[in-house]
């Protein structure tokens, strides 16, 4: 189950990169800002999940 969760999180990050490229091509600034925020949350979750942000 952990492996599946890790795969889903990494795929979400890759999807965010492709969506940012789409937003740049189609000039969708509002959607791009939302995607950037979601990617930051995704990266924080990845770091927390792998234990890089433990106290």
N, C-alpha and C positions, 0 to 999 in steps of 0.2 A: 504494500500500500504506500509506503514511503517513496518508493521508486516512481510510482505513478504520479504522486503529488509533485515530485521534483520535475518530472517530464512535463507536466501541465504548466508549471510555473515558468519553465524555460521556453516552452512554446508560446506562452503569453508574451514573454519578452520579445521573442522573434516576431510575433504578429504585430507588436507595437512598432517595431522598426519598419516593417513593411507598410503599416498604416501611416507612419510619419512621411515616408516617401510619397505615398498616394496623396496625402494632404498638401505636400509641397507642390506636386504637379497640378492639383486641382484648386490650389489657393484657398484652402479651408483652415484658416488660422485658429478659429475657436476650437475646432475638433483637434487640431494639433496640440494646443495647450492642454486640453483634457487628456490626450494620449500621453503627453510628457509627464503629467502628474501621475497617471496610472503606472507608467513605467518606473517612476521613482519609488512608488509604493511597492511595486513588484521587486525591484532591486533590494529594497530594505527587507522585504520578506525573505528573499533568497539568502541574504547575509545572515539574517536571524535564524533561518532554517539550518544552515550549515554551521552555525555556532560562532561566526566571526564577530558578533555584536554582543557577546555575553559579558555580564558585569564581573 
